[in-house]
Amino acid sequence: MFTLKARKTGPSRNTYKFFTKAFTVIFITTIVIVVVLTMLGAFVFGFVGLFKIFGVQYDSFQSLLIFLLLFFMIGFVVDLLSVFLINTFSQQIKNSKSKFLVRLVIDCSFSWISIHTADELIRSINISFITELVAVFLLFLLEVTMDINSKEEKNKSSLIP
């Protein structure tokens, strides 16, 4: 009559599945690491360029990296509060120009607090007040531009049936 043949699931097939999954995980992890490092590198070299243009003095590249790390850590904590305040005030304001001005003031103020605090904590870097303000404003413009691009992408994807 009918006989069922057992399917071969020997060690070679299981090993093949394991190596395929491991290769996939390693490949995706490598891509993510490269993308993150590229973004961080662009940010670091952006700050290096800005500091060169404005004549900021720092002792070594290591002190600059420590400054940026400290700025990120302080900025992360302070940014949580600024996002909360921006959302709270934005709900109360109907005019889009007023919303933008409130966002500008709150975001730039909290970013300045982050840069100024990191500057004061790291003695090997000396940043002038004007340079701090220019950096804060450039970061604000970058953030607004990224928000506009992400909103446009959402609108484009919602139009596709």
N, C-alpha and C positions, 0 to 999 in steps of 0.2 A: 504494500500500500504506500502510504505517504510516510516519508521519513524526513525529519528535520535535521539539517546539518548544523552543527555548532559553528558559530562564527569564530574565526581566529582572533583572539585578543591577546596575543603574546606580548612579551616585554617590548618588542620593537615598536608596536603600535602605541603603547602607553608612553614610551620614551619619546616618540615623535610628537604626541600631543603635548607632553610636558615642555619640550623644547620650543614648540610653536607658541605656546602660551607665554613662556619665559621671554622669547624673542619679542613678542608683541608688547609685553609690559616694559621691557628694557627700551625698545624703540620709542614708545610713546613717552616714557619718562625722560629720555634723552631730548626729545623734541621740546617738551615742556621746559626743561632746564635751559636749553639753548634760548628759547624765547624769553624766559624770565631774565637770564643773564644779559641778553641783548637790550632789553628794556632798561635794566638797571645800569648797564654800561652807558647807554645813551643819556640817562639821567645824570650819572656821575660826570660824564664828559661835558654835558650841558652846563652843569654847575662850574666845572673847571673853566670852561670858556667864558662864562659870565664873570667869574672871579678874575680871570685874566683881563677882561675888558675893563672892569671897574677897579683894577689894581688892588684886589684883596690880597693880603699877605698871609701866608701860612707856612709853617716850618717844613712840613713834609707831606707827601701824598698820603701817608698813613694817618696823619692828623686830619686831613680832609675827609678821608673815609670814615674816621671816627665821628667827625662832625656830622656827616650825612646820616650815619647810623643813628646817632643821638637825635638828629632832626626828625628822622622817620619815627622813632619811638615816641618822642614827645608829640609829634604831629598826629600820630594815630590816636592817642588819648584825647588830645585837644579837638581833633576833627570830629570825634563822636559827639562832643558837646556842641560844636558849631552846626553840625547837621541837624541835631535836635532843635536848636534855636532857629535855624533857617526854616525848617518845616513848620514850627510853631508860629512864627511870624508870617510865613507865606499863607497860612490858612486864614489869617485875619485881614490880609491885604488883598484887594480886588484888582488894583491897577498893576499892569505888568511892568511898567517902568519903576514903580515903587518897589515891587518884589525884587527886581534886578538890583536896585540900589541897596536894599536891605541885605541881599545875598552878598553883594560886593563888600559892604562894610563889615558884616559878621565874618565872612570867609577870610578877607584880608587881615582883619584884626587878629583872628585866632592863628592864622599862618604866621603873622609877624611875631606873635608870642612864641611860637615854636622856634622860629629862626633865631630870634633874639636870645631866648633861653639857652639854646644850643651854643650860640656864640659866646655867651657869658660863661658857660660851663667849660668850654674848651679854650684854654689860654693861648694855645699855639696858633689860633686863627684870630685875625682882627678884621671885622667887617664893619664898614661905615653904615650909618643910619640910612643914607640914600640907597646904598646897594641892597640893604635889607628890604626897603620898600619896593625897589625895582624887581627884585626876586619874587616877592610876595605877589606883585601885580602880574608878573609873567606866569606864575603858577596858577593864579586865578584865571587868566585868559586861557591857559592850557586846559584847565578843568571845564570851563564853560564850553570851549570848542569840543572837547570830548563828549560832554553831555548833549550838545546839539547833534553831533554825528550819531550818537547812539539813539537819539529820538528819531532821526531821519531813517535809520536802519529799521527801527520798529515800525514806522509808518509804511515803509516800502514793503516789509514782509506782511503787514496786515492787508495790503492792497492785493496781494497775490491770492487768487482763489484756491 
